[in-house]
Amino acid sequence: MTEDEKMQVAVFRFGVIGDFVTGPQMSRTEKRRLMMEKCVRKWRIPFSEKTRIGKATIRRWIRLYSKSNGDLKSLFPKDRSDQGKSRAMDDDTCSSLVESRLQMPAATVPHLIEQMNRRKLVTPGIVLNNSTVYRFLHQENLMTIAGGKPHLIALHLKCIVYELHRPI
């Protein structure tokens, strides 16, 4: 998200909480009534498909804005720390998937998943979905492996395995 887009989101958020953080003091009853009005209202939230805002979210925005002494940047959306990483698969499962792909370069994704499960290469508690595995293999450029040059593919896969296991 660009700085301009973050600013648009922050301005929207301020528009939602403005009644709580500026203007005259309100009684508890007035605050509750206003909070309920804001929660039941349908919003056009920038860069989001959602149309409703929960009480906890509004309270968090109020707290962030108040703690920052009125700095609008406190209402900027935070960048995800896990962006670009799979949240559905752990590192061991990802590594096993890469190794399985190396052993079976022409295998379909459903077949890879079946073999991973049969060989117990999937960490307990993790369920491999076709879309998750497709996405991972595409991100790692492993979907076109069958037609590639074997020595380059092996080198690429070794780099991926190293990246998955290197200390942070």
Stockholm file with secondary structure:
# STOCKHOLM 1.0

chainA/1-168         MTEDEKMQVAVFRFGVIGDFVTGPQMSRTEKRRLMMEKCVRKWRIPFSEKTRIGKATIRRWIRLYSKSNGDLKSLFPKDRSDQGKSRAMDDDTCSSLVESRLQMPAATVPHLIEQMNRRKLVTPGIVLNNSTVYRFLHQENLMTIAGGKPHLIALHLKCIVYELHRPI
#=GR chainA/1-168 SS CCHHHHHHHHHHHHHHHHHHHSSSCCCHHHHHHHHHHHHHSCCCCTTCSCCCCCHHHHHHHHHHHHHTTSCGGGGSCCCCTTTTSCSSSCHHHHHHHHHHHHHCTTCCHHHHHHHHHHTTCSCTTCCCCHHHHHHHHHHTTCTTGGGSCHHHHHHHHHHHHHHHHSCC
#=GC SS_cons         CCHHHHHHHHHHHHHHHHHHHSSSCCCHHHHHHHHHHHHHSCCCCTTCSCCCCCHHHHHHHHHHHHHTTSCGGGGSCCCCTTTTSCSSSCHHHHHHHHHHHHHCTTCCHHHHHHHHHHTTCSCTTCCCCHHHHHHHHHHTTCTTGGGSCHHHHHHHHHHHHHHHHSCC
//
